[in-house]
Amino acid sequence: MALVTPNAATAQESRTCNIKGNVNTRGERIYHVPGQKYYDQTEISASHGERWFCTEAEAEAAGWRKAKV
């Protein structure tokens, strides 16, 4: 039986759910979709309340807004 580490779970989740939910320095919850300006630089840290989403609708239902750029 294989053990799943948090890093492995995060990597697996990011492959299937590629929308990044980021918390900025002002505490705003913003999501980034592939192709947006800061998508590649955005890192997800679960310890800061950040997470991955599978759809934009899921992110918005959870109270996150789309990045403006």
Buried (B, 14 or more C-beta within 10 A) or exposed (E): EEEEEEEEEBEEBEEEBBBBBBBEEEEEBBBBBEEBEEBEEBEBEEEEEBBBBEEEEBBEEEEBEEBEE
